[in-house]
Structure formats: structure tokens, C-alpha cells
């Protein structure tokens, strides 16, 4: 399963979003217990309702997340 550790930075999260193109990741502790969730909207700012967008690649491009980020 793909998850982010509780001590992951926003940069770490941004990198994982770029690689996997997921819309959310669980945040887990050292025992793999889910502590919360971070979703792509953390990076979207005031871009409106990103769920209304048609393609995932468009969402990531719009908010400036790419594999090279």
C-alpha cells in the first residue's frame, strides 16, 4: 500500500502526488495505522472545484505538480 509517513514534508507529498497521480494519500504512523489523509487540494489553493476537471493530468498540470518537481 502506498502511504505517507507522519513525518513526511509537503515536499515529500508533492513528489508522491507527481509520481503516482493519486488524488489523496493516507498518513500513517510507524505501525501503519492511519492518522489522517492529505489530498491534492492542499496544493490547489484558489483554483476552484478541481473535482469538476476532466483529466487527472490536467489537475496536476494546473497546480504545477510534475514528476520533475
C-alpha positions in Angstrom: 0.0 0.0 0.0 1.2 3.5 -0.7 1.0 5.9 2.2 3.0 8.8 3.6 4.7 8.6 7.0 3.6 11.0 9.6 6.8 12.9 9.4 6.6 13.5 5.6 7.0 17.0 4.4 4.8 18.8 2.0 7.6 18.4 -0.5 7.5 14.7 0.1 3.8 14.7 -0.5 4.1 16.8 -3.6 6.7 14.3 -5.0 4.4 11.3 -4.4 1.4 13.1 -6.0 3.5 13.8 -9.1 4.8 10.2 -9.3 1.5 8.3 -8.6 -1.1 10.8 -9.8 -3.3 9.9 -6.9 -5.8 12.5 -5.5 -5.1 11.6 -1.9 -2.7 9.6 0.3 -3.2 8.2 3.8 -0.9 9.5 6.5 0.3 6.6 8.7 2.4 6.1 11.9 5.2 3.7 12.3 2.7 0.8 12.9 0.9 1.6 9.6 -2.2 3.0 11.4 -3.9 5.7 9.5 -3.7 9.1 11.2 -5.2 11.2 8.5 -5.3 12.0 4.8 -3.7 14.6 2.6 -5.4 15.3 -0.7 -4.3 17.1 -3.8 -6.5 20.1 -2.9 -3.8 21.1 -0.3 -1.8 22.3 -3.4 -4.7 23.7 -5.4 -5.2 27.0 -3.5 -8.0 29.1 -5.0 -8.3 27.1 -8.3 -12.0 26.3 -7.6 -13.5 22.8 -7.6 -10.8 20.6 -9.0 -13.2 17.6 -9.0 -15.0 19.3 -11.9 -11.9 19.0 -14.0 -12.0 16.2 -16.6 -8.5 14.7 -16.5 -6.1 13.9 -13.7 -3.1 15.1 -15.7 -4.9 18.4 -16.2 -5.3 18.8 -12.5 -1.7 18.2 -11.8 -0.5 20.5 -14.6 -2.9 23.2 -13.4 -1.4 23.3 -9.9 2.2 22.9 -11.1 2.9 19.4 -9.9 5.0 17.3 -12.3 7.4 14.4 -11.9 10.3 16.8 -12.3 9.0 18.9 -9.3 
